[in-house]
Amino acid sequence: MSLPPAAIDLLNHPKAHATVVTVNRDGAPQATLVWVEALDGTVSFNTTAGRQKARNLQRDPRVVVSVQNPENPREYAVFEGTATITENGADDQIDRLAKKYLGEDKYPWRKPEEQRVRVDVDVTSVKGMGPWVA
């Protein structure tokens, strides 16, 4: 599904963080705060391979990403879809997100032993309150 321009603007807002919800092995939800962006017209975020959310998404790619509008907290978007995990472009993405959120050219907490991964969401629905909801 193509995201409306207002949703892309929200995802790219320099103060908008996202909550990613995945499904643990036992069926319980697992929620994590992440940096987020619109990449190639979809929801995208970054993590380290081996973290709980990455393990959950490898097993079950269903994901919910919720983003609140920092300018108007009553407005929010909830993106539902399926995740694709890739190493392609992950290092560039985490540096780009560090620039967006920290003003740093490079992600300052990079560890040589960690493998960064990019998570792109094939969005199937957008819910919430705001101009991104039809």
C-alpha positions in Angstrom: 0.0 0.0 0.0 1.2 3.5 -0.8 1.5 5.7 2.2 -0.2 9.1 2.0 2.2 12.1 2.0 1.1 13.2 5.5 2.2 9.7 6.8 5.6 10.1 5.1 6.0 13.5 6.7 5.1 12.1 10.1 7.6 9.3 9.8 10.3 11.7 8.7 9.6 14.3 11.5 12.8 14.8 13.4 11.2 14.3 16.8 8.8 11.4 15.9 9.8 8.2 17.5 8.0 4.9 16.9 6.9 2.0 19.0 7.3 -1.3 17.3 5.2 -4.2 18.5 6.2 -7.8 17.5 5.0 -11.2 18.8 7.1 -13.2 21.2 7.4 -17.0 20.9 4.8 -17.4 23.6 2.3 -15.1 21.8 2.9 -12.2 24.1 3.4 -8.7 22.5 6.9 -7.2 22.7 7.1 -3.4 22.3 10.2 -1.4 21.7 10.8 2.3 21.1 12.8 2.9 17.8 14.0 5.6 15.5 12.0 5.5 12.3 11.8 6.9 8.8 9.9 6.7 5.5 12.2 4.8 3.1 11.1 4.2 -0.5 7.6 5.1 0.6 7.2 2.7 3.5 7.9 2.5 7.2 11.5 1.5 8.0 13.6 1.2 11.1 16.9 -0.3 12.2 18.0 -2.7 14.8 20.8 -5.2 15.6 20.5 -8.8 14.4 19.9 -11.0 17.4 17.8 -8.5 19.3 14.4 -9.7 20.5 12.4 -7.7 17.9 14.6 -9.0 15.1 14.3 -12.6 16.3 10.5 -12.2 16.6 10.2 -10.8 13.1 12.3 -13.6 11.6 9.9 -16.1 13.1 6.7 -14.1 12.6 7.0 -11.1 10.3 3.7 -9.5 11.5 4.4 -6.0 13.0 2.7 -2.9 14.2 4.4 0.4 14.2 2.8 3.3 16.1 4.0 6.9 15.7 2.6 9.9 17.6 2.7 13.4 16.1 5.1 15.4 18.4 3.4 18.6 17.3 -0.1 17.4 18.3 0.0 14.4 20.6 -3.7 13.6 19.9 -2.7 12.7 16.4 -1.1 9.3 15.7 -0.7 6.7 13.1 -0.7 2.9 13.5 0.9 1.1 10.6 0.1 -2.7 10.4 2.0 -5.0 8.0 4.7 -7.5 7.5 8.4 -6.9 7.9 11.3 -7.7 5.7 14.7 -7.8 7.3 17.8 -7.0 5.3 21.5 -6.1 5.9 21.5 -4.0 2.7 21.8 -0.4 3.5 21.5 -1.0 7.3 24.8 0.8 8.2 23.9 3.8 6.1 20.4 3.9 7.6 21.6 3.9 11.2 24.0 6.7 10.4 21.2 8.6 8.7 18.9 8.1 11.7 21.7 9.2 14.1 21.8 12.4 12.0 18.0 12.9 12.2 17.7 12.2 15.9 21.1 13.2 17.4 22.6 15.6 14.8 25.6 13.1 14.6 27.1 12.1 11.3 27.7 8.5 12.6 25.8 6.3 15.0 27.8 6.8 18.2 27.0 3.4 19.9 28.1 1.1 17.0 29.9 -2.0 18.2 32.1 -3.8 15.7 30.7 -7.2 16.7 27.1 -6.2 16.0 25.4 -6.6 12.6 22.9 -3.8 11.9 19.8 -4.7 10.0 17.1 -2.6 8.3 13.5 -3.5 8.8 11.1 -2.4 6.0 7.4 -2.8 6.6 5.0 -3.8 3.8 2.1 -1.8 5.2 -1.4 -3.3 4.9 -3.3 -0.7 6.9 -2.9 2.7 8.5 -5.2 3.5 11.4 -5.2 6.2 14.0 -6.2 9.9 14.1 -4.8 12.5 11.8 -4.5 13.4 8.1 -2.9 10.0 7.2 -6.2 8.2 8.0 -8.8 8.0 5.2 
